[in-house]
Amino acid sequence: MNNSILDSRRPSSEPESRVSAARRHVKPLNLTRWIGATLVIFWLLVAIFGPMLAPHPVGALVADDMYSGASAAFPLGTDYLGRDMLSRILHGARYTVGLALIAAVLSSLIGASLGMLAALAPRWLDESVSRLNDALISIPSKMLALVMVSAFGASIPLLIVTAVISYAPGAFRISRSLAANIATLEYVQVARTRGEGKLYIAAVEVLPNMFHPVLTDMGMRFVFIVLLLSGMSFLGLGVQPPMADLGSLVRENIGGLSQGALAVIGPALAIGTLTIGANLLIDSLSANRGQQGE
């Protein structure tokens, strides 16, 4: 009897174990977030200031030998024409990051707007918009890009439009699902009872509560679009000379992989670190938001 009383008075170790487990989980999460944020911010800064910091113009022939190795004059060597690879990567990052960011923002804006419209609109309009997006999302993005470029030619505006058409339907499906769930909550019903219009409900009641998931989805769209544009450039259907993005830098030098591996590894690592950094940042933010929700 006494032992049972003492045991009941003894503080439980379960909360302590939960706290310690949470601390163990938060530490790597924070580390992952900082690594991802550092990589993303680094490439954003390179995209903004890279061309100004490049030691040579993007197309300048600065070396007599092609595929020269790393040196003090050329830290990343030269390409198949004797151009400085560091300068070309600093210039090419602007196209890769800039085009992907513009296309990702437009995809999310269009998808979120149509998603809220479909969730709050009459059923016939919801069905029409949803079926159209289902048809678009069934087309593989690379196949659509190949068809668009073959029909209209390769250009920067066309690449952005193609990426938006490819990834806006996915953003629509997620936004519509979020908006439809939020529209059934009590505070939205109260706003409707007060006589608020659909525009007010969408802008004030629905949009703020779906902003963070839509922002996370936009980050994933950014990664997908970077890979899509890099793949198109690798096939020779993306950014055209004399301009160059990271994917086209890999394509230009792939034939000299045995002679100047650095000319291929450099832009490939740039694409890899950009996408990995964005993925790490998105995953850590999503996991942290899920823990706060719990």
Residue pairs with C-beta under 8 A, 6 or more apart in sequence:
22 291
25 291
29 284
29 287
29 288
30 284
32 280
32 283
32 284
33 280
33 281
33 284
33 285
33 288
35 277
35 280
36 276
36 277
36 278
36 279
36 280
36 281
36 282
36 283
36 284
37 277
37 281
38 277
39 273
39 274
39 276
39 277
39 278
39 280
39 281
40 274
40 277
40 278
40 281
42 277
43 93
43 97
43 270
43 273
43 274
43 277
44 97
46 90
46 93
46 94
46 97
47 93
47 94
47 96
47 97
47 98
48 94
50 89
50 90
50 91
50 93
50 94
51 58
51 90
51 91
51 94
53 90
54 84
54 86
54 87
54 90
54 91
55 84
55 86
55 87
56 62
56 83
56 84
56 87
57 87
58 83
58 87
58 88
58 91
58 92
58 242
58 243
58 244
59 83
59 242
60 83
60 84
60 87
61 81
61 82
61 83
62 74
62 78
62 82
62 83
62 84
63 74
63 78
63 82
63 83
63 84
64 82
65 78
65 82
66 78
66 79
66 80
66 81
66 82
66 256
66 259
66 260
67 77
67 78
67 79
67 80
67 253
67 256
67 259
67 260
67 263
68 74
68 77
68 78
68 82
68 260
69 77
69 260
69 262
70 76
70 77
70 262
71 77
74 84
74 85
74 86
75 86
76 84
76 85
76 86
76 89
76 262
76 263
76 266
77 85
77 260
77 262
77 263
77 266
78 84
78 85
78 260
78 263
79 85
79 88
79 249
79 252
79 253
79 260
79 263
80 252
80 253
80 255
80 256
80 260
80 263
85 249
85 262
85 263
85 266
85 267
86 266
88 244
88 249
88 267
89 246
89 249
89 266
89 267
89 270
91 244
92 244
92 245
92 246
92 248
92 249
92 267
92 270
93 245
93 246
93 270
95 156
95 239
95 243
95 244
95 245
95 246
96 226
96 229
96 230
96 245
96 246
96 247
96 270
96 271
96 274
97 226
97 274
99 156
99 159
99 160
99 163
99 225
99 229
99 239
99 245
100 163
100 222
100 225
100 226
100 229
101 222
102 160
103 159
103 160
103 163
103 164
103 167
103 221
103 225
103 229
104 163
104 167
104 218
104 219
104 221
104 222
104 225
105 218
106 160
106 164
106 168
107 163
107 164
107 167
107 168
107 170
107 171
107 218
107 221
107 225
108 171
108 214
108 215
108 217
108 218
108 221
110 164
110 168
110 171
110 172
111 167
111 168
111 169
111 170
111 171
111 172
111 173
111 174
111 175
112 171
112 172
112 175
112 207
112 210
112 214
114 129
114 133
114 168
114 172
114 175
114 176
115 171
115 172
115 173
115 174
115 175
115 176
115 177
115 178
115 179
116 175
116 176
116 179
116 202
116 206
116 207
117 125
117 129
117 202
118 125
118 126
118 129
118 130
118 172
118 176
118 179
119 126
119 176
119 179
119 180
119 183
119 206
120 179
120 183
120 198
120 201
120 202
120 206
121 129
121 198
129 172
130 176
133 168
133 169
133 172
133 173
134 169
136 165
136 166
136 168
136 169
137 169
137 170
137 173
139 166
141 163
141 166
141 167
141 224
141 228
142 228
142 231
142 232
144 162
144 165
144 166
145 159
145 162
145 163
145 166
145 228
145 232
145 237
146 237
148 158
148 161
148 162
148 165
149 158
149 162
149 232
149 237
152 158
154 232
154 237
154 238
154 239
154 240
155 240
156 239
159 229
159 232
159 238
159 239
163 225
163 228
163 229
166 228
167 221
167 224
167 225
170 217
170 221
171 214
171 217
171 218
171 221
174 213
174 214
174 217
175 210
175 214
175 217
178 210
178 213
178 214
179 202
179 206
179 210
182 188
182 205
182 206
182 209
182 210
183 201
183 206
187 205
188 201
188 205
188 206
191 200
191 201
191 204
191 205
192 201
196 204
196 205
212 289
216 282
216 285
216 286
216 289
219 278
219 281
219 282
220 282
222 278
223 275
223 278
223 279
223 282
226 271
226 274
226 275
226 278
227 271
227 275
229 238
229 239
229 245
229 247
230 238
230 245
230 246
230 247
230 250
230 271
231 238
231 247
232 238
232 247
233 239
233 245
233 246
233 247
233 248
233 250
233 251
234 247
234 248
234 250
234 251
235 251
236 248
236 251
238 245
238 247
238 248
239 245
239 247
239 248
241 248
244 252
246 267
246 268
246 270
246 271
246 274
247 267
247 271
249 263
249 266
249 267
250 264
250 267
250 268
250 271
253 260
253 263
253 264
254 264
256 263
256 264
257 264
